[in-house]
Amino acid sequence: MVDLRFFFVSLIIIFFFVFSTVSQSPDQTVENKSLRVLSKTLIGDDGRVYACSDNDFFSFESNGSIAWSVHMDFKCNTGFSPVYSGFNQMLVLTENRILRIDFPRNGTKSEPEMFFDPGEIILGFAVSISSSSVYITVKDHGLYAYNMIRQQLWIAEPKTERFGYRLGCQKDYENCKFDSPPVIDSCEASIYISNNEGELYSLSLRGIYYQWIQDLSLVDKFFTVTPGNNGLVYVVFPTKSLVFALDSFSGDILWQKTVGPLAEGSGSQPVIDTNNQSTSLLLDEDLQHFVLDERIVLAFIAASNSGNPFRCNERTIIWFLLFEFVIIVLFAALVRFCFMFWKKQKLQGRPFSAFLDKRRLLHRKRREIDRTITRLQNESTADEFSVDKINDLVQERENVKRKLSSTYSLGRDIDASSKLLNNRFDITMVEQKSPLVTDKIYIHDFIKPFEFVIIVLFAALVRFCFMFWKKQKLQGRPFSAFLDKRRLLHRKRREIDRTITRLQNESTADEFSVDKINDLVQERENVKRKLSSTYSLGRDIDASSKSKDH
């Protein structure tokens, strides 16, 4: 499928070339006209290809036809591909400005909107849909972070200090600058960017926090960075024919491999083979005789040198399961505490406020006893009366502490529970003499299964919420849009059912009506399939089955 898409993109480029050359008349052969150059393309999740040329932004169908286009006031930068920013919007770099282009709605196009205009040279930008943020590298200024409503979040520079020590820019602190586009690791929530001294930075998406800085200038100052989204960061040195793999958490170099020679003029970002499909194609003796593009090399190297046993989605699932377990355990402890606190004798038939008032009164009494004992001990006269009074106060304080730790504590009644255990042994021999004890034991035995049922129901609810949250249609989209789409599909299914019933009840049963009924039945099945998979209230059946196939 990917090969077909690239084939159609090639057809589009040829179409622009032919269109530009054929438009010249025979008597204009001497006059040279500039050809329309298509920018780097972006293949969206909807199967369409997005690119720009001169002052126009195009959306192509998979067969090469133009789905829609928008005219822009500035010429696009053909060295950068459009970036999807979520909510049916694209960000395009045009003449050191970033424009935001909305997808047409109901056939109505909107004018491109200015998103960012620094007045300086933009080296590149990246979008994090999960955090709804845009990260832009401006030449000689730094790394800017903006949200989707064009509010500036923070600015990061390569010069930084921590506890009085300089981090980064060790060789030329005054002239140190960021000189690469930002690269986002969606698995680790990190940004990778390099400076003009050959140092690689890892920053957090959530703020100005330098996670690590790795000096690669000893190898070469010119390199490209690609996140593996598998716990690794791949660094390619085209002039040295080297590939490094760094730990995305610490920045340590895990392994390196010499391949090539590499194509130094390769401007495309390397592609990571996360499914290990190209491992069998990696033959070192064959690679030494060809000049290879970085995309091909890194696909081979990443497949054959997997430094992390987990992929991003697998690690995320493990964290989700651990988080679910912690929530369920905490909720079980809370339910257990509530039932244990509810069984206290001092709460039976009394309001909770009276229990708290009595508890505060006991605390106040204990403090008054402590002050009285301290005052008597500090007095100079130590007669027999004062000694006896101190002993009585100490005994009274112990009684207050016993009440606070048992009957008026926030836990179980210690005395009552021990008494209940003793009565459990006596119940078998003298059952008629203690009917109240049997009632207490019956209630006590009934509450435990009730606690278990509540915990199991809550565990199922937590599991459902986490499973529902991982649906593809909820990633980067508001929950209201998902519900609106689901209601629309239900309404469409009911309308199809009514139309089929009306056509079946009509007296005329010609070939046209039969074909129309068959089409409606097929359309209804498609709607049902969406409601039971991508827009259902459970997991994505299609996605899960697809993952099993792979």
C-alpha positions in Angstrom: 0.0 0.0 0.0 2.9 2.4 0.9 4.5 1.6 -2.5 1.3 2.5 -4.3 1.1 5.8 -2.4 4.7 6.7 -3.4 3.9 5.7 -7.0 1.0 8.1 -7.1 3.1 10.8 -5.5 5.6 10.3 -8.4 2.8 10.6 -10.9 1.8 13.9 -9.2 5.3 15.2 -9.6 5.4 14.2 -13.3 2.0 15.8 -13.7 3.3 19.2 -12.5 6.4 18.8 -14.7 4.3 18.1 -17.8 1.8 20.8 -17.0 4.6 23.4 -16.7 6.3 22.4 -19.9 3.3 21.8 -22.1 1.8 25.2 -21.1 4.7 26.9 -23.1 3.8 27.7 -26.7 6.2 26.8 -29.6 7.2 30.4 -30.0 8.3 30.7 -26.4 11.0 28.1 -26.4 13.7 30.7 -25.9 11.9 32.0 -22.8 12.7 29.9 -19.7 9.8 29.5 -17.2 10.3 28.2 -13.7 8.9 24.8 -13.1 6.5 24.3 -10.2 8.3 22.2 -7.6 6.3 20.1 -5.3 7.3 20.1 -1.6 7.9 17.1 0.5 4.7 15.2 0.9 2.8 14.0 3.9 0.6 10.8 3.7 -2.2 11.3 6.2 -4.1 8.7 8.1 -7.1 9.2 5.7 -5.0 7.9 2.8 -4.6 11.3 1.2 -1.3 12.9 0.2 -0.7 16.5 1.3 1.9 18.9 -0.3 2.3 22.4 -1.5 3.8 24.1 -4.5 4.4 27.9 -4.9 1.4 29.6 -3.4 -1.0 26.6 -3.4 -1.6 23.8 -0.9 -2.9 20.6 -2.4 -4.7 17.5 -1.0 -4.4 14.5 -3.4 -6.5 11.4 -3.4 -4.7 8.0 -3.5 -5.3 7.8 -7.2 -3.5 11.1 -7.9 -6.5 13.3 -8.4 -6.8 16.6 -6.5 -9.3 16.4 -3.7 -9.1 20.1 -2.7 -6.6 23.0 -2.8 -6.2 26.3 -1.0 -4.4 29.4 -2.2 -1.8 31.0 0.1 -0.4 34.5 0.2 3.2 33.2 0.6 5.3 30.7 -1.2 5.7 27.4 0.6 9.1 26.1 1.6 9.6 23.0 -0.5 12.2 21.6 1.8 9.6 20.8 4.5 6.5 18.7 4.4 3.2 19.8 5.9 2.6 18.7 9.5 -0.8 17.5 10.8 -1.6 19.4 14.0 -4.9 17.6 14.9 -8.5 18.8 14.7 -8.4 18.6 10.8 -5.7 21.3 10.5 -2.4 21.4 8.7 0.7 23.6 9.5 2.8 24.7 6.5 6.1 26.5 6.5 6.0 29.4 4.0 8.7 32.1 3.6 9.7 31.8 7.3 6.1 31.9 8.4 3.9 29.1 9.6 0.4 29.1 8.2 -2.5 27.0 9.6 -4.8 25.5 7.0 -8.2 24.1 8.0 -9.7 21.2 6.1 -12.9 22.2 4.1 -16.1 21.7 5.9 -19.2 20.9 3.9 -17.5 22.0 0.8 -16.6 25.4 2.3 -12.9 26.5 2.3 -11.4 28.9 4.8 -8.5 31.2 4.2 -5.1 30.2 5.6 -4.4 31.7 9.0 -1.1 33.1 10.2 0.1 30.9 13.1 3.7 32.1 13.7 5.7 35.0 12.2 9.0 35.6 14.0 10.5 37.8 11.4 13.6 35.6 11.4 14.7 32.4 9.6 12.8 29.3 10.8 15.0 26.2 10.8 12.1 23.7 11.3 9.2 22.9 13.5 7.4 19.8 15.0 4.0 19.2 16.4 3.0 17.1 19.4 -0.7 16.2 19.1 -0.7 14.6 22.6 0.3 17.8 24.3 -1.4 20.1 21.7 1.8 22.0 21.2 4.1 23.3 18.4 7.8 23.5 18.8 9.7 25.8 16.5 13.5 26.4 16.0 14.3 30.0 15.1 17.8 30.7 13.9 20.0 32.6 16.4 17.1 32.7 18.9 16.3 29.3 20.3 13.5 26.8 20.6 9.9 28.2 21.0 6.9 26.3 22.3 3.4 27.4 21.5 0.0 25.9 22.1 -2.7 25.5 19.4 -4.2 28.9 20.3 -0.9 30.6 19.6 0.0 31.3 23.2 3.8 31.1 23.9 4.6 28.5 26.5 8.3 28.8 26.9 11.6 29.5 25.1 14.7 27.2 25.5 18.3 28.1 24.6 21.4 25.9 24.3 23.1 27.9 27.1 21.9 26.6 30.5 23.2 26.3 34.0 22.3 24.1 36.9 23.6 24.6 40.4 26.2 27.0 39.1 27.6 24.6 36.5 27.3 25.1 32.7 25.4 22.4 30.8 26.1 22.3 27.1 28.1 24.8 24.9 31.4 23.7 26.6 33.6 24.9 23.7 32.2 28.2 22.6 29.7 29.5 25.1 29.1 32.9 23.5 28.4 31.7 19.9 26.5 28.5 20.8 23.1 28.2 19.0 20.5 25.6 18.1 20.9 24.8 14.4 18.6 21.9 13.7 14.8 21.3 13.6 13.2 19.8 16.7 12.4 16.1 16.6 9.7 14.7 18.9 9.9 11.3 20.6 6.2 10.5 21.2 7.0 7.5 23.3 9.3 9.3 25.8 7.6 12.7 25.6 10.9 14.3 24.7 12.4 16.8 22.1 15.7 16.2 20.5 17.7 19.2 19.1 21.3 19.9 18.4 23.5 23.0 18.5 26.3 24.2 16.2 29.0 22.5 18.3 27.7 19.0 17.8 25.9 18.5 21.1 22.6 16.7 21.2 19.9 17.9 23.7 17.0 16.0 25.1 14.2 18.3 26.5 10.9 17.5 28.1 7.7 18.4 26.2 6.1 19.8 29.3 8.6 22.6 30.0 12.1 23.8 30.0 13.8 20.7 31.5 17.0 19.4 30.1 17.0 15.7 30.5 20.4 15.0 29.2 23.1 16.5 26.8 25.3 14.3 24.8 28.5 15.7 23.1 29.0 14.0 19.7 31.4 16.6 18.3 34.3 14.1 18.7 32.7 12.0 15.9 31.3 14.8 13.7 29.3 18.0 14.0 26.9 17.1 11.2 24.4 14.4 11.9 20.7 13.6 11.7 18.5 12.4 14.6 15.6 10.1 14.4 13.6 8.8 17.5 13.0 5.1 17.4 9.9 5.3 19.7 11.3 2.1 21.2 13.5 3.5 23.9 16.3 4.3 21.5 17.5 7.5 19.6 19.3 6.9 16.3 22.0 9.3 15.2 23.4 9.0 11.6 26.7 10.6 10.6 26.7 10.6 6.8 30.2 11.8 6.3 31.6 9.2 8.7 29.3 6.3 7.6 28.3 5.7 11.2 25.1 4.9 13.0 24.8 5.4 16.8 22.0 4.2 19.0 21.4 6.2 22.2 19.3 5.4 25.3 16.4 7.9 25.1 16.3 8.0 28.9 19.9 8.7 29.8 21.6 9.6 26.5 24.2 6.9 26.8 25.6 5.3 23.6 24.4 1.7 23.5 25.9 0.6 20.2 27.4 1.9 17.0 27.8 0.4 13.5 29.8 1.4 10.5 27.9 1.1 7.2 28.2 2.8 3.9 29.4 4.9 2.3 26.3 7.0 3.0 24.8 9.6 0.7 25.9 12.9 2.2 23.3 14.9 0.3 20.4 12.9 1.7 17.9 15.3 3.1 15.2 12.8 4.1 14.8 11.6 7.6 15.7 8.0 8.3 12.8 5.5 8.6 12.7 3.1 11.6 11.8 -0.5 11.0 10.0 -1.2 14.3 8.5 -4.5 13.1 12.0 -6.0 12.2 10.8 -6.8 8.7 14.1 -6.0 7.1 16.5 -8.0 9.3 17.0 -10.6 6.7 18.2 -8.0 4.1 21.1 -6.8 6.3 24.3 -8.2 4.7 27.4 -6.3 5.7 29.5 -7.5 2.8 26.9 -6.2 0.3 26.4 -2.8 2.0 30.1 -1.9 1.7 29.9 -1.6 -2.1 27.0 0.8 -2.4 26.2 4.4 -1.6 23.0 4.1 0.4 20.3 6.5 1.5 19.9 7.1 5.2 16.4 5.8 5.2 17.5 2.4 3.9 20.5 2.1 6.2 18.7 2.9 9.4 15.8 0.6 8.6 18.4 -2.3 8.4 20.4 -1.2 11.4 17.4 -0.6 13.6 16.0 -4.0 12.8 19.3 -5.9 13.4 20.3 -4.1 16.6 17.2 -3.8 18.8 18.6 -2.5 22.1 15.3 -2.5 23.9 12.9 -5.5 24.3 9.8 -3.3 24.4 8.2 -1.1 21.8 6.5 2.1 22.8 3.0 0.7 22.8 4.1 -2.4 24.7 5.7 -0.3 27.4 2.7 2.0 27.5 0.4 -1.0 28.0 2.6 -2.2 30.9 2.5 1.2 32.6 -1.3 1.2 32.1 -1.7 -2.2 33.7 0.5 -1.2 36.6 -1.5 2.0 37.1 -4.8 0.1 37.0 -3.5 -2.3 39.6 -2.4 0.6 41.9 -5.8 2.3 41.6 -7.7 -0.9 42.3 -5.5 -1.6 45.4 -6.0 1.9 46.7 -9.7 1.7 46.2 -9.9 -1.7 47.9 -8.0 -0.2 50.9 -10.4 2.7 50.9 -13.5 0.5 50.8 -12.1 -1.7 53.5 -11.4 1.3 55.7 -14.9 2.7 55.2 -16.6 -0.6 56.1 -14.3 -1.1 59.0 -15.0 2.5 60.2 -18.7 2.1 59.7 -18.8 -1.0 62.0 -17.6 1.0 65.0 -19.9 0.7 68.0 -19.8 4.5 68.7 -21.3 5.1 65.3 -24.3 2.8 65.7 -27.4 4.9 65.8 -25.4 8.2 66.3 -24.5 10.9 63.9 -21.0 11.2 62.6 -20.6 14.7 63.8 -21.2 13.5 67.4 -18.4 11.0 67.0 -16.0 13.8 65.8 -17.0 16.1 68.6 -16.3 13.4 71.2 -12.9 12.7 69.5 -12.0 16.4 69.6 -13.1 16.6 73.2 -10.8 13.7 74.2 -7.9 15.3 72.4 -8.5 18.6 74.2 -8.7 16.7 77.5 -5.4 14.9 76.9 -3.7 18.2 76.2 -5.1 19.7 79.4 -3.9 16.7 81.5 -0.4 17.0 79.9 -0.2 20.7 80.8 -1.5 20.0 84.4 1.1 17.2 84.9 3.9 19.5 83.6 2.8 22.3 86.0 2.7 20.1 89.0 6.1 18.6 88.2 7.6 22.1 87.9 6.3 23.2 91.3 8.9 23.3 94.1 6.6 21.6 96.7 6.6 17.9 96.1 4.3 16.7 98.9 2.4 13.4 99.1 -0.8 15.1 97.8 0.8 16.4 94.6 2.5 13.0 93.9 -0.9 11.2 94.3 -2.6 13.8 92.1 0.1 13.3 89.4 -0.4 9.6 89.5 -4.2 10.0 89.1 -3.7 12.3 86.2 -1.3 9.9 84.5 -3.8 7.1 84.9 -6.6 9.3 83.5 -4.3 10.2 80.5 -3.8 6.6 79.8 -7.6 6.0 79.8 -8.0 8.9 77.3 -5.3 7.5 75.1 -6.9 4.1 75.2 -10.2 5.5 74.1 -8.6 7.5 71.3 -6.8 4.4 70.0 -9.8 2.1 70.2 -13.4 3.2 70.4 -12.8 6.7 69.1 -10.0 5.9 66.7 -10.3 6.1 62.9 -9.7 2.4 62.6 -11.4 -0.7 64.0 -12.6 -1.2 67.6 -9.7 -3.2 69.1 -11.6 -4.1 72.2 -14.8 -4.9 70.3 -13.0 -7.1 67.8 -11.3 -9.1 70.5 -14.6 -9.5 72.3 -16.2 -10.7 69.1 -13.4 -13.2 68.6 -13.9 -14.6 72.1 -17.7 -14.8 71.5 -17.0 -16.8 68.3 -15.6 -19.7 70.4 -18.5 -19.5 72.8 -21.2 -19.4 70.2 -21.0 -23.1 69.4 -21.5 -24.2 73.0 -24.0 -21.6 74.3 -25.9 -20.4 71.3 -29.2 -19.7 73.1 -27.5 -17.4 75.6 -26.1 -14.9 73.1 -28.5 -14.2 70.3 -27.1 -10.7 69.8 -23.6 -12.1 69.2 -25.0 -14.3 66.4 -26.6 -11.3 64.8 -23.3 -9.5 64.9 -21.5 -12.4 63.4 -24.1 -12.7 60.6 -23.7 -9.0 59.7 -19.9 -9.2 59.9 -19.9 -12.2 57.5 -22.3 -10.5 55.1 -20.2 -7.3 54.8 -17.1 -9.1 53.5 -18.7 -10.4 50.3 -20.3 -7.0 49.8 -16.9 -5.4 50.0 -15.5 -7.9 47.5 -18.4 -7.2 45.0 -17.8 -3.5 45.1 -14.1 -3.9 44.6 -14.6 -6.2 41.6 -17.1 -3.8 40.0 -14.7 -0.9 40.5 -11.9 -3.0 38.9 -14.1 -3.7 35.9 -14.9 0.0 35.6 -11.3 1.0 35.7 -10.4 -1.6 33.2 -13.2 -0.4 30.9 -12.1 3.3 31.2 -8.5 2.5 30.3 -9.5 0.3 27.4 -11.9 2.9 26.1 -9.3 5.7 26.5 -6.9 3.8 24.1 -9.3 3.9 21.2 -7.8 5.4 18.0 -10.7 7.7 17.4 -10.1 9.4 20.8 -6.4 10.1 20.2 -6.0 13.8 19.7 -9.7 14.4 19.5 -12.3 15.6 22.0 -14.7 13.1 23.5 -17.7 15.2 22.4 -16.6 14.7 18.7 -16.6 10.9 19.3 -20.1 11.0 20.8 -21.4 13.2 18.0 -20.0 10.8 15.4 -21.5 7.9 17.2 -25.0 9.6 17.4 -24.7 10.4 13.7 -24.0 6.8 12.8 -27.0 5.6 14.9 -29.2 8.2 13.2 -27.9 7.1 9.8 -28.6 3.4 10.6 -32.2 4.2 11.6 -32.7 6.3 8.4 -31.4 3.4 6.3 -33.7 1.0 8.1 -36.7 3.2 7.4 -35.7 3.6 3.7 -35.3 -0.2 3.3 -38.7 -0.8 4.9 -40.4 1.8 2.7 -38.9 0.4 -0.5 -39.9 -3.2 0.5 -43.5 -2.1 1.2 -43.9 -0.4 -2.2 -45.8 -2.4 -4.7 -43.4 -1.8 -7.5 -40.4 -4.2 -7.2 -38.4 -3.3 -10.3 -34.7 -3.9 -10.8 -33.8 -0.4 -9.8 -35.4 -0.6 -6.4 -33.9 -4.0 -5.7 -30.4 -2.7 -6.5 -31.0 0.3 -4.3 -32.1 -2.0 -1.4 -28.9 -4.0 -1.9 -26.8 -0.9 -1.8 -28.6 0.3 1.4 -28.1 -3.1 3.0 -24.4 -2.9 2.2 -24.2 0.6 3.6 -26.1 -0.4 6.7 -23.5 -3.2 7.3 -20.7 -0.7 7.0 -22.4 1.5 9.6 -22.9 -1.4 11.9 -19.3 -2.4 11.5 -18.1 1.1 12.5 -20.5 1.1 15.5 -19.2 -2.3 16.7 -15.5 -1.5 16.2 -14.0 2.0 15.9 -17.0 3.9 17.3 -18.0 1.3 19.9 -17.8 1.7 23.6 -15.3 -1.1 23.9 -11.9 -1.8 22.4 -11.0 -1.4 18.7 -11.7 -4.8 17.3 -10.1 -4.1 13.9 -7.0 -2.7 15.5 -6.6 -5.6 17.9 -7.1 -8.2 15.2 -4.6 -6.3 13.0 -2.1 -6.3 15.7 -2.5 -10.1 16.2 -2.0 -10.6 12.5 1.3 -8.7 12.7 
